[in-house]
Amino acid sequence: MLTQDEALNLYKKRNAYLQGHFLLSSGLHSEFYLQSALVLQYPHDAWLLCSSIAEYFKDKEIDVVIAPAMGGILVSYDVARALGNNVRSIFAERVDGKLTLRRGFTIDKNERVLVVEDVVTTGKSVNETLDVVRQYTDNIVGVGALVDRGGNFDPKGIDYFPLIKLKIENYEPDNCPLCKKGIPLEKPGSRFIKK
């Protein structure tokens, strides 16, 4: 299992720990952005990160790993692969702005489910994914993330393991010191298209 420093060094090595002025998927602004796709494009790096999450949850008898699309899909796949045979990897995706299961994906009421994500800021996508799972079962055994960048997400009584836990300050758009300095805003997240 990777330590937090080893995992964070992979982000730095792949130039995936960025500094600037970023619009996050949550709508908040930040001076720092972690672009997991730049790390996950390397299968060996993805395996090191995701197998570390799997190692934490290895004794939970997980049947299904689910993530919100887009950023969590590769995380779900590699965590499920690391957990072993017969563990499925699925994802929830947005339809009319709401996360749901499509493509014939379903969860049996007796299956044990792990929710994963690449980067957690406010936990909005994770909470939406938990709501999707609860439409099928209450057997949620945990939440795993590559990065918790806000440091205050709490999935309320569910075992939570972020491989990297940071305390990066985020700003409301109306109270952003980066905006006040006139630093151009970038929109790198999966819910946005960079212009």
Residue frames as qw, qx, qy, qz and C-alpha x, y, z in Angstrom:
[[0.000, 0.889, 0.457, 0.000, 0.00, 0.00, 0.00],
 [0.382, 0.512, -0.027, 0.769, 1.31, 3.45, -0.94],
 [0.270, -0.484, -0.438, 0.708, 1.81, 6.03, 1.76],
 [0.197, 0.905, 0.308, -0.218, 0.19, 9.45, 1.31],
 [0.136, -0.772, 0.371, 0.498, 3.57, 10.95, 0.38],
 [0.371, -0.097, 0.811, 0.442, 4.26, 8.23, -2.22],
 [0.332, 0.635, 0.692, 0.090, 0.82, 8.72, -3.76],
 [0.074, 0.939, 0.106, -0.318, 1.15, 12.52, -3.82],
 [0.286, -0.565, 0.556, 0.539, 4.58, 12.16, -5.42],
 [0.431, 0.279, 0.780, 0.358, 2.96, 10.26, -8.31],
 [0.212, 0.887, 0.406, -0.061, 0.69, 13.28, -8.91],
 [0.140, -0.874, 0.233, 0.404, 3.69, 15.61, -8.81],
 [0.465, -0.242, 0.708, 0.474, 5.77, 13.35, -11.09],
 [0.342, 0.448, 0.739, 0.369, 3.00, 13.41, -13.72],
 [0.028, 0.047, 0.070, 0.996, 2.45, 17.19, -13.40],
 [0.328, -0.504, -0.718, -0.351, -1.04, 16.47, -12.08],
 [0.370, -0.683, -0.437, 0.454, -0.80, 18.67, -8.98],
 [0.340, 0.553, 0.277, 0.709, -1.38, 22.05, -10.58],
 [0.217, -0.559, -0.341, 0.724, -1.15, 25.61, -9.25],
 [0.085, 0.276, 0.428, 0.856, -3.11, 28.49, -10.76],
 [0.380, 0.127, 0.311, -0.862, -6.74, 29.65, -10.51],
 [0.143, -0.073, -0.937, -0.311, -9.24, 26.85, -11.03],
 [0.645, -0.111, 0.030, -0.756, -13.00, 26.48, -11.17],
 [0.162, -0.123, 0.967, -0.155, -13.80, 23.19, -9.43],
 [0.254, -0.292, -0.829, -0.404, -16.72, 20.92, -10.33],
 [0.229, -0.541, -0.692, 0.418, -18.30, 22.03, -7.04],
 [0.091, 0.891, 0.304, 0.323, -18.41, 25.64, -8.34],
 [0.499, -0.813, 0.057, 0.294, -15.76, 26.74, -5.85],
 [0.476, 0.803, -0.308, 0.183, -12.46, 28.35, -6.84],
 [0.833, -0.481, 0.146, 0.230, -9.02, 27.11, -5.78],
 [0.050, 0.845, -0.490, -0.209, -5.34, 27.86, -6.24],
 [0.173, -0.359, 0.909, 0.119, -4.58, 24.12, -6.54],
 [0.834, 0.227, -0.066, -0.498, -6.02, 21.40, -8.75],
 [0.428, -0.298, 0.849, 0.085, -5.35, 17.68, -8.84],
 [0.667, 0.411, -0.305, -0.541, -5.87, 16.28, -12.34],
 [0.720, -0.219, 0.650, -0.103, -6.13, 12.53, -11.72],
 [0.840, 0.519, 0.129, -0.093, -6.47, 11.75, -15.42],
 [0.338, 0.809, -0.476, 0.069, -2.83, 12.75, -15.92],
 [0.313, -0.458, 0.809, -0.196, -1.77, 10.07, -13.43],
 [0.750, 0.125, 0.586, -0.281, -4.36, 7.44, -14.38],
 [0.683, 0.644, -0.223, -0.263, -3.31, 7.54, -18.04],
 [0.251, 0.520, -0.810, 0.104, -0.32, 5.47, -16.90],
 [0.834, -0.227, -0.415, -0.284, -1.66, 1.98, -16.09],
 [0.636, 0.006, -0.601, 0.484, 1.17, 1.22, -13.66],
 [0.005, -0.185, 0.350, -0.918, 0.51, 4.42, -11.68],
 [0.638, -0.251, -0.183, -0.705, -3.23, 3.76, -11.72],
 [0.815, -0.140, -0.563, -0.002, -2.62, 0.26, -10.41],
 [0.412, 0.081, -0.570, 0.706, -0.38, 1.50, -7.58],
 [0.243, -0.186, 0.207, -0.929, -2.97, 4.06, -6.47],
 [0.724, -0.161, -0.232, -0.629, -6.09, 1.93, -6.87],
 [0.756, -0.058, -0.643, 0.110, -4.64, -1.26, -5.43],
 [0.180, 0.139, -0.571, 0.789, -3.81, 0.79, -2.31],
 [0.540, -0.153, 0.094, -0.822, -7.51, 1.60, -1.90],
 [0.835, -0.034, -0.468, -0.288, -8.35, -2.06, -2.51],
 [0.506, 0.139, -0.717, 0.459, -5.81, -3.10, 0.12],
 [0.188, -0.180, 0.443, -0.858, -7.57, -0.96, 2.72],
 [0.706, 0.006, 0.117, -0.698, -10.95, -2.58, 1.96],
 [0.390, 0.287, -0.848, -0.217, -9.69, -6.12, 1.17],
 [0.053, -0.076, -0.944, 0.317, -11.48, -7.82, 4.10],
 [0.389, 0.208, 0.276, -0.854, -14.91, -6.26, 3.41],
 [0.393, 0.254, 0.879, 0.089, -16.14, -8.98, 1.00],
 [0.280, 0.539, -0.043, -0.793, -17.03, -6.46, -1.70],
 [0.610, 0.377, 0.689, 0.105, -19.17, -7.53, -4.66],
 [0.388, 0.774, 0.351, 0.357, -19.48, -4.25, -6.56],
 [0.356, -0.394, -0.032, 0.847, -17.33, -1.14, -6.87],
 [0.264, 0.795, 0.489, 0.241, -19.16, 1.94, -8.19],
 [0.328, -0.312, -0.005, 0.892, -17.99, 5.44, -9.05],
 [0.347, 0.814, 0.253, -0.392, -19.52, 8.57, -10.52],
 [0.652, 0.417, 0.313, 0.550, -18.58, 9.20, -14.14],
 [0.762, 0.582, -0.283, 0.036, -16.30, 10.54, -15.41],
 [0.075, 0.743, -0.603, 0.280, -13.28, 10.79, -13.16],
 [0.585, -0.383, 0.635, -0.329, -14.06, 7.76, -11.03],
 [0.915, 0.273, -0.106, -0.277, -14.52, 5.20, -13.81],
 [0.618, 0.471, -0.592, 0.214, -10.88, 4.12, -14.00],
 [0.189, -0.431, 0.674, -0.570, -10.64, 4.14, -10.21],
 [0.821, -0.045, 0.281, -0.495, -13.66, 1.82, -9.97],
 [0.873, 0.372, -0.296, -0.107, -12.23, -0.51, -12.58],
 [0.469, 0.478, -0.652, 0.356, -8.77, -0.86, -11.05],
 [0.385, -0.357, 0.603, -0.601, -10.02, -1.10, -7.45],
 [0.905, 0.054, 0.140, -0.399, -12.40, -3.91, -8.50],
 [0.781, 0.443, -0.435, 0.065, -9.59, -5.64, -10.41],
 [0.163, 0.497, -0.696, 0.492, -7.33, -5.45, -7.36],
 [0.611, -0.260, 0.452, -0.596, -10.06, -6.86, -5.11],
 [0.304, -0.166, 0.936, 0.062, -10.14, -10.07, -7.14],
 [0.089, -0.156, -0.863, -0.472, -12.30, -12.36, -9.24],
 [0.167, -0.577, -0.785, -0.152, -16.02, -11.73, -9.52],
 [0.120, -0.631, -0.311, 0.700, -15.90, -8.17, -8.16],
 [0.392, 0.686, 0.489, 0.371, -17.77, -5.96, -10.62],
 [0.221, -0.307, -0.012, 0.925, -16.92, -2.40, -11.59],
 [0.174, 0.719, 0.612, 0.280, -19.80, -0.11, -12.58],
 [0.190, -0.084, -0.099, 0.973, -20.41, 3.61, -12.76],
 [0.152, 0.765, 0.565, -0.268, -23.25, 6.07, -12.38],
 [0.304, 0.120, 0.326, 0.887, -23.63, 8.79, -14.99],
 [0.172, 0.393, 0.284, -0.857, -25.64, 11.97, -15.35],
 [0.084, 0.462, 0.747, 0.470, -28.95, 11.99, -17.16],
 [0.151, -0.802, -0.315, -0.484, -30.61, 15.42, -17.15],
 [0.036, -0.700, 0.375, -0.606, -28.16, 16.47, -14.44],
 [0.732, -0.447, 0.338, -0.389, -28.91, 13.57, -12.10],
 [0.033, 0.420, -0.906, -0.039, -26.71, 10.54, -11.44],
 [0.875, 0.050, 0.196, -0.441, -28.27, 7.20, -12.32],
 [0.499, -0.211, 0.805, 0.241, -27.35, 3.71, -13.43],
 [0.659, 0.556, -0.148, -0.484, -27.57, 3.08, -17.18],
 [0.367, 0.524, -0.744, -0.193, -26.18, 0.57, -19.70],
 [0.828, -0.121, -0.514, -0.189, -27.92, -2.32, -17.98],
 [0.254, 0.262, -0.703, 0.611, -26.02, -1.82, -14.71],
 [0.662, -0.563, -0.226, -0.440, -27.88, -2.88, -11.58],
 [0.040, 0.398, -0.765, 0.505, -27.09, -3.77, -7.98],
 [0.609, -0.325, -0.711, -0.134, -28.64, -6.76, -6.22],
 [0.478, -0.761, 0.016, -0.438, -30.04, -6.00, -2.77],
 [0.895, -0.426, 0.043, 0.122, -27.66, -8.56, -1.20],
 [0.722, 0.415, -0.111, 0.543, -24.49, -7.25, -2.86],
 [0.509, -0.695, -0.093, 0.499, -21.87, -5.44, -0.79],
 [0.457, 0.796, 0.180, 0.354, -20.91, -2.14, -2.40],
 [0.507, -0.442, 0.004, 0.740, -17.83, 0.09, -2.28],
 [0.310, 0.929, 0.197, 0.049, -18.16, 3.65, -3.64],
 [0.635, -0.260, 0.155, 0.711, -14.98, 5.21, -5.03],
 [0.269, 0.954, 0.130, -0.022, -13.99, 8.57, -6.52],
 [0.680, 0.371, -0.132, 0.618, -10.83, 10.17, -7.86],
 [0.215, 0.171, -0.301, 0.913, -10.97, 13.57, -6.10],
 [0.291, -0.722, -0.627, 0.030, -13.36, 14.63, -3.32],
 [0.131, 0.351, -0.137, 0.917, -13.81, 18.32, -2.58],
 [0.463, -0.245, 0.231, -0.820, -17.27, 18.81, -1.06],
 [0.252, 0.011, 0.952, -0.171, -18.39, 15.18, -1.49],
 [0.571, 0.335, 0.075, -0.746, -21.34, 16.12, -3.71],
 [0.623, 0.322, -0.601, -0.385, -20.70, 13.44, -6.37],
 [0.197, 0.113, -0.940, 0.255, -19.95, 10.81, -3.72],
 [0.335, 0.184, 0.615, -0.690, -23.18, 11.61, -1.87],
 [0.649, 0.351, -0.164, -0.655, -25.13, 11.45, -5.14],
 [0.500, 0.268, -0.811, -0.143, -23.53, 8.06, -5.88],
 [0.043, 0.000, 0.871, -0.489, -24.45, 6.84, -2.39],
 [0.533, 0.272, 0.291, -0.746, -28.05, 7.89, -3.10],
 [0.638, 0.334, -0.523, -0.455, -27.99, 5.87, -6.35],
 [0.298, 0.168, -0.927, 0.153, -26.72, 2.79, -4.48],
 [0.232, 0.083, 0.704, -0.666, -29.39, 3.17, -1.78],
 [0.657, 0.216, -0.142, -0.708, -32.05, 2.77, -4.46],
 [0.746, 0.202, -0.610, -0.176, -30.88, -0.85, -4.68],
 [0.788, -0.226, -0.510, 0.261, -29.29, -1.78, -1.34],
 [0.357, -0.904, 0.135, -0.191, -28.16, -0.49, 2.04],
 [0.915, -0.236, 0.113, 0.306, -25.07, -2.75, 1.97],
 [0.369, 0.850, -0.213, 0.308, -22.55, 0.07, 1.53],
 [0.868, -0.315, -0.175, 0.343, -19.28, -1.09, 3.08],
 [0.495, -0.511, 0.055, 0.701, -17.17, 1.98, 2.43],
 [0.398, 0.916, 0.055, 0.002, -16.09, 4.99, 0.41],
 [0.710, -0.268, 0.236, 0.607, -12.60, 5.22, -1.06],
 [0.337, 0.940, 0.036, -0.049, -10.93, 8.14, -2.83],
 [0.737, 0.310, -0.109, 0.591, -7.58, 8.82, -4.39],
 [0.257, 0.174, -0.219, 0.925, -7.61, 12.37, -3.01],
 [0.218, -0.828, -0.509, 0.084, -9.66, 14.26, -0.44],
 [0.407, 0.380, -0.004, 0.831, -8.65, 17.85, -1.18],
 [0.289, -0.704, -0.112, -0.639, -11.03, 19.55, 1.24],
 [0.268, 0.213, -0.761, 0.551, -10.34, 17.53, 4.34],
 [0.326, -0.023, 0.527, -0.784, -13.83, 17.79, 5.81],
 [0.651, -0.008, -0.502, -0.570, -15.96, 15.27, 3.88],
 [0.283, -0.141, 0.850, -0.422, -17.83, 12.86, 6.17],
 [0.450, -0.073, -0.696, -0.555, -20.03, 10.14, 4.65],
 [0.593, -0.339, 0.218, -0.697, -21.90, 9.79, 7.95],
 [0.777, -0.248, 0.501, -0.289, -21.11, 6.44, 9.55],
 [0.921, 0.387, -0.002, 0.037, -19.59, 4.84, 6.45],
 [0.723, -0.394, 0.278, 0.494, -15.93, 3.76, 6.53],
 [0.425, 0.905, -0.006, -0.004, -14.04, 6.38, 4.51],
 [0.726, -0.350, 0.300, 0.510, -10.49, 6.02, 3.19],
 [0.436, 0.893, -0.106, -0.036, -8.84, 8.77, 1.15],
 [0.879, 0.095, -0.052, 0.465, -5.38, 7.69, 0.00],
 [0.358, 0.193, -0.097, 0.908, -4.26, 11.35, -0.04],
 [0.223, -0.828, -0.509, 0.074, -5.85, 13.78, 2.42],
 [0.363, 0.213, -0.011, 0.907, -5.08, 17.46, 1.91],
 [0.076, -0.759, -0.477, 0.436, -6.42, 20.69, 3.36],
 [0.290, 0.179, 0.363, 0.867, -6.57, 22.91, 0.27],
 [0.143, 0.484, 0.377, -0.777, -8.47, 26.14, 0.73],
 [0.188, 0.464, 0.709, 0.496, -11.40, 26.67, -1.61],
 [0.025, 0.251, 0.172, -0.952, -13.21, 29.94, -2.22],
 [0.374, 0.696, 0.581, -0.196, -16.72, 31.01, -3.05],
 [0.502, 0.480, 0.346, 0.631, -16.59, 32.88, -6.40],
 [0.081, -0.918, -0.189, -0.340, -17.75, 36.13, -4.77],
 [0.499, -0.833, 0.237, -0.015, -14.98, 35.95, -2.15],
 [0.927, 0.124, 0.096, 0.340, -12.06, 34.63, -4.20],
 [0.304, -0.801, 0.225, 0.464, -8.70, 36.40, -3.68],
 [0.509, -0.040, 0.639, 0.575, -7.45, 34.94, -6.99],
 [0.265, 0.742, 0.546, 0.284, -10.31, 36.65, -8.85],
 [0.173, -0.958, -0.103, 0.203, -9.50, 39.90, -7.05],
 [0.441, -0.550, 0.449, 0.549, -5.89, 39.61, -8.28],
 [0.541, 0.654, -0.193, -0.492, -7.16, 39.20, -11.85],
 [0.231, -0.319, 0.895, 0.208, -5.63, 35.73, -12.32],
 [0.568, 0.134, -0.497, -0.642, -7.37, 34.02, -15.29],
 [0.709, -0.119, 0.544, -0.433, -9.79, 31.26, -14.30],
 [0.276, 0.253, -0.865, -0.334, -9.29, 27.75, -15.72],
 [0.794, -0.045, 0.208, -0.570, -12.03, 25.11, -15.93],
 [0.207, 0.413, -0.874, -0.151, -10.28, 21.72, -15.98],
 [0.479, -0.045, 0.769, -0.420, -12.95, 19.54, -14.29],
 [0.160, 0.130, 0.928, 0.310, -14.91, 16.78, -15.95],
 [0.202, 0.693, 0.656, -0.222, -18.20, 18.70, -15.77],
 [0.122, 0.864, -0.038, -0.487, -16.74, 21.60, -17.74],
 [0.766, 0.450, 0.227, 0.400, -15.28, 22.13, -21.18],
 [0.412, -0.539, 0.089, 0.729, -12.17, 24.29, -21.19],
 [0.456, 0.856, 0.242, -0.026, -12.52, 27.22, -23.59]]
